């Protein structure tokens, strides 16, 4: 997996690209949470859930179905005032942010892959190109030289591209004079 820091950072970056600056705090916080949420499945290890099961790490909680349900639920709970097109747009945004988690994990150098189509299909996928060093599930192993190597990899392949997306979106917004609301 990519580290929780990177998932959250990408969520905030996507919120900034979506809403512009200043990015509404609620949107940024929810985006960070949605981007990191799929790794809550790691708690299953404490309950004896096998890694490769549908409820295991990178299983159902990393799927596109989970991303859609999360996007709808977060929008319904946090933005009750939105209706119609505004609701659908915000739900799609939170769906994409949640799905970004699986995309980043499929770019890592380890693990069993990501079950994008769970529960319908249980096959796990990686992208052919996997430049991000995998982060350990055990936070106690995220120290020293190993942590430095992981963070350097994530900086290069996740943080810098996320910053580039923000800068490009802000430039386009500035040229076009558009801004999305909270």
N, C-alpha and C positions, 0 to 999 in steps of 0.2 A: 504494500500500500504506500501511497504518498503519505507524508506526515499530516497530522491533523492541522498543523499550522498552515501548511500549504493549501489544504482543502478550504479552510476558512478564508485565507487570503484571496484565493481565486473567487470565492463567493462574494467578498466585498468588492473586488475588482469588477466583477460582472454587474454588481449593483450600481457601481459608479458609471460604468459604460451604459447601463440602461437608463439611469435617472439623471446623470450629469452631476455637476458640483454646485453647491454642496449636496452631497448624497444624504437623503433623509436617514437619520439614525435607525429608525425602525426597519427600513428596507435593508440597510447594510447589516444589521444584527441578524435579521431573519435569513438573509442570504448566506451569511457565514454559518449559521446553524444548519440550514438546509444542505449546504455543501459538505459539512462534516458529519451530518446525521447517519449516513449509511454505515459508518464504522461502529455504531452502537451494537452491531451484530457481534463484535468481538467479545461482548459480555457473555455470549453464548458459551465461550470456552470455559467460563466459571461454572456453567451448568452442565457441562459435559456434551455440548452440541458438537458433533464432528465437523471439522473444517469443511469437508466436501459435501455436507448435506445441504438441502434447499435452504435451511435456516442458518447454515454456517457462514463463516466469514466470506465475503464477496458473493454471497448467494442472493436470496430474495431481496434483501435491503439494498442491493446494488443494481437491481433490475430497473428497466424502463417503466414497468408497471408501478413499482414503489415510487419512482420519481414523479409519475403522473398523480398518484394518490396523495403524495406529500404536497405537490404544488397546489392541488385543489384544496386540501385541508388547511394549509397555511394561509392561503388567500381567503378562504371562508372564515377562518377564525380571526385573522389579523386585519382584514380589510372588509368588514361586513357591509360597509357603505357602497362597495363597488357592485355594479350590475352590468349585465350584457357584455359588450365589447371590452370595457375596462376590466371587468372581472376575468374574462378569458385571457386577456393580455398579461395580466399580473400572474394568473395561475400558470400560464405557459412560461413566464419568466422563472418562477420558482421551480417548475418542473425541469427546465434546462439547467438551473443552478444545481439542483439535486443530482441530475444525470451527469453533471461534470465530474462528480466523484468517481463514478465507474470509468469514465473516459481516462482520467488521470491514472487510476489503478491499472487499467489495461495497457498503459505506457510504462509500467514498472518492470524491473528485472527479476521479479520473483513472485512466489505464491502460486495459487492454482488457477488463476484467471478470473474473469468476471462473468457472472451468470446474467447477462443483459436481458435475456428473454424468459427468466424464471417468473412464474412457476410453470409456464407452458413448455419451455425447453430448458433442460438443466445443464446443457453444455456450457462450459466456461471458455471465455475468449481472452486473448491478448491481441494487441495490434502487432503487425509484423515488425515494426520499429519500436523498441522498448528502451529509451534512453534514460529513464528516471530510475535511480538506485532505489531499491525497495527498502522501506522503513520497517523496522522490527515491530511486531505486535506488542512485545514486552517493553514498556517505557524504560525499564531498568537497563536495557541494552542500547538505548538511544543516548549514548555518551561518547566522549572522546573523539578519536579519529573516525570511527564509523559514523557518528552523527555529523561530523564535519563533511564527510564524503557525500552523505545523503542530502544535507542542506545545500551543498554546492551544486549537486545535480538538480535539485528542485529549483534552486535559484535560476539556473540556466534554462531549464526546460519547462518550468511552470510560472515562476514569478515574473521573469523578464517578458515572456510572451503575454502574460496577463496585463502587465503594465503597458505594453505596446498596444493592446486592445483598448485600454482606457484612454491612452493618449490619442489614438486615431479617432475613437468615438467622440472625444471632447473637441478635437479639431473639426470634425464633420459637423458637430452640433454648433460650434462657434461660427462656422461658415454659413450654416443654414439657419441659425438663430432659433433652434428648437430645443425644448427641454421637457422631459417627462416629469410628472408629479410623483409624490410619495405614494 
